[in-house]
Amino acid sequence: MAFQTEYNFVLPRGYLDKDGILHKEGTMRLANAGDEILPLKDPRVQQNPGYLTIILLARVITSLGSLQGVDTRIIERLYTMDLAYLQDLYQRINTMESPHYKTICPHCGQELTAPINFMEAGL
């Protein structure tokens, strides 16, 4: 099984371009470290931290309908419902599941799956 790095989506409302064409289907790729770090240097983010979302989405959305590319101007013009949908998708595909380990309960002998908490472990 290949490692999945791109995820297809369908916007709830869609992006309506200047020609009246509605674009709903797109693709989002997994974010990399640069996607999250480099926008922090952007003056728009420094003036308004909320703009980070706009830049992040413009970087990771690889296609939207028949548009040639996706930039911050397109993300800015999305309907609020679509922006919320994309923020949720970004969070879901880029959030790592917490690691677990299998152990045996010392009291009853039953096998358990326990989460690893790096904060409690002092790591």
C-alpha positions in Angstrom: 0.0 0.0 0.0 1.4 3.4 -1.1 1.8 6.3 1.3 -1.1 8.7 0.5 0.1 12.3 0.0 -2.9 13.8 -1.9 -6.6 13.9 -1.0 -9.5 14.7 -3.2 -12.3 16.9 -2.0 -15.6 18.4 -3.1 -16.4 21.9 -1.7 -19.9 22.3 -0.2 -20.6 25.4 -2.2 -17.7 25.9 -4.6 -15.6 28.7 -6.0 -17.3 30.9 -8.5 -14.7 32.4 -10.9 -15.0 35.7 -12.8 -16.5 33.9 -15.8 -19.3 32.4 -13.7 -17.8 28.9 -13.7 -18.3 27.0 -10.4 -15.2 25.0 -9.3 -16.0 22.4 -6.6 -13.6 19.4 -7.0 -10.0 19.7 -5.9 -7.0 18.1 -4.4 -5.0 18.9 -1.3 -1.6 17.5 -0.5 0.0 16.9 2.8 1.7 19.9 4.3 5.5 19.9 4.8 7.5 21.8 7.4 8.1 24.7 4.9 4.4 25.1 4.4 3.9 25.8 8.0 7.1 27.8 8.7 7.7 30.0 5.6 4.3 31.9 5.8 5.2 33.1 9.2 7.7 35.5 7.5 5.0 36.9 5.3 4.1 40.5 6.2 0.4 39.7 5.8 0.6 37.1 8.5 2.7 39.4 10.7 0.0 42.1 10.4 -2.9 39.6 10.8 -2.1 36.1 12.2 -5.4 34.9 10.8 -4.0 35.2 7.3 -1.8 32.2 8.0 -4.7 29.9 7.1 -5.1 31.6 3.7 -1.5 31.2 2.8 -1.3 27.6 4.1 -4.3 26.5 2.0 -3.0 28.3 -1.1 0.2 26.3 -0.7 -1.3 22.8 -0.2 -4.3 22.9 -2.6 -2.9 21.6 -5.8 -6.0 21.8 -7.9 -9.5 23.3 -7.9 -11.8 22.5 -10.8 -10.3 23.7 -14.1 -8.3 26.6 -12.6 -4.7 26.9 -13.7 -3.5 27.3 -10.1 -4.7 28.2 -6.6 -3.3 31.3 -4.9 -4.2 33.5 -2.0 -6.7 35.6 -4.0 -8.7 32.5 -4.8 -8.7 31.3 -1.2 -9.7 34.8 0.0 -12.8 34.6 -2.3 -14.1 31.3 -1.0 -17.4 31.2 0.7 -17.0 30.8 4.5 -18.5 27.3 4.5 -15.9 26.2 1.9 -13.0 27.8 3.9 -14.2 26.0 7.1 -14.4 22.7 5.1 -10.8 23.1 3.8 -9.5 24.1 7.2 -11.1 20.9 8.7 -9.7 18.8 5.9 -6.2 20.3 6.4 -6.4 19.5 10.1 -7.6 15.9 9.5 -5.0 14.9 6.9 -2.0 16.6 8.7 -2.7 15.5 12.3 -0.8 12.5 13.3 -2.5 9.9 15.4 -0.9 9.6 18.7 1.4 6.5 19.0 0.3 3.6 21.1 1.9 0.5 22.5 0.6 -2.9 23.5 1.0 -3.9 27.1 -0.3 -6.4 29.6 -2.3 -5.3 32.7 -0.3 -6.4 35.7 -3.5 -7.0 37.7 -5.7 -9.0 35.3 -3.3 -10.2 32.6 -5.4 -8.7 29.8 -3.6 -7.2 26.8 -4.2 -3.5 26.5 -3.4 -0.7 24.0 -2.1 2.4 25.8 -1.3 5.8 24.3 2.2 7.1 24.6 2.2 10.5 26.2 5.6 12.2 25.4 4.8 15.0 27.8 4.4 12.7 30.8 7.4 10.7 29.8 9.5 13.8 30.0 10.7 13.5 26.4 
